Amino acid sequence: MSRSRWLPNQHGAWAMLAVPFLAGTFLGHPGLAHLPLLAAWLLGYLAVHHGQQWLRLTRVSRNPKAPRRHVRPALTFGAGALACGLPLAAPRPWLLLAAACAVPFVAVNSLYAYRNRERALWNGLAAVVPACAVLPVALRLGGGSWASGVAPALACLLYFAGTVPYVKTMIRERNSRAYYRGSVAYHALALALVPLLSPWLAIPFALYLTRAVVLPGRGLRVGVVGAVEVVGSVVLLGVVVGVF
């Protein structure tokens, strides 16, 4: 099986997985325990991805081999996630509770996958929540408190939730005025809210609002859209680690 069939071509998802985790790690005290947690986190995502693709293709594909090609990656990545995560969780049972909190959101994403509606707005928003909730988990593993992780996790949530409608205005819904207006309204609201978390967050969120207003309709290539979001994610990481 080729590498492209094992690793999903979802660059935005990787940023969403990495930034909150790294923010939580560096806001606490980075240690060796973060390495198996990161491995379990990424391998778990890959296992869920392939499991959801199996669900989707089982329903929509007429080729019985299509869903079958996701079985081995799902089992392999799932076993890897358990091998990395269970030894870490044995002396820290709160990690299992944290993982259980993600189950309802994974269930929502799985339902959308089964219905072949993975690009739906609410499906994307549901995926953002557990991705950002890993921040306080990584922070707690590094000796920080749950409470100290709330504000930075909310900052990540406000940013990554905004990328869902914004990216749609750049690609799949680039001709939709409703999506454009909704994206701009969301980013304006986020800009009004983030000073409650930290006044410094107004700087990057003003930039995010500007790009939501200015860039749609300019015919930017997908690669350029992705590069802009990578920069936005890195800026968010730097600001979150710097101010909290």
C-alpha positions, 0 to 999 in steps of 0.5 A: 500500500502506498504512503499516500493511502496511509497518510491523509492529505489533510494539511490543515488537520496536521496544523490543528493537531500540532499547535494546541499540543505544542502550546500545552507542552511549552506552557507547562514543563516539556518532558519525555512523557510528552513524546508517547502522548504525542505519538498516541495523539497522532496515531489515534487520529490516523486510526480514526481517519481510516476507520471513518473512511472505511465507514464512508466507503462501505456505504457509498462505494460499489467496489468492495475493495475500496473500504477494505484498504483502510482496515490495515491502516486503522488496525495498525495505527490503532494498535500503535496508539494503544501501545504508546498511550496505555503505559502512559495512562496506567499511572495517570488514569485521568488521561483515559477520562480525557480520551473519553471526553473526545468520544462524542465528537469522534462519534459526530465525525463518524456519523458525517463520514458514514453519510458521506458529508465530511465537508459539512460545516458542523463536521469540521467544527466538531473536529476542532473541539477535541483538537484544541482540548488536547492543550490542557491535557499536554499542559497537565502532563507537564505539571500545569493546572487544568484551569491555566489551560482554559484560556489558551485552549479557547484562543486555539478554539476561536482560531481553528473554528474560524478556519473552517468557514474561511477555508470554504470561502477560499475553495469549495464555497468561494462563490457563496456570499452567505459563507463569506458573510458568515466567515467575516461575521465570525472573525469579527466576533472572535476579535471582539472576544479574544481581549477577554482572554488576553489583550495581546490576542487582538493582534493576530485575530485582527490579522485573521479578520483581515485575511477573511475579508480581503483574500476570498475572491482573489483566486489564490491557489490551494497551496497559497491558501494552505501556506497562509494558514500555516503562517497563521497557526505558527503566529497563534502558537507563538502568541499563545505561548508568549502571553499565557 
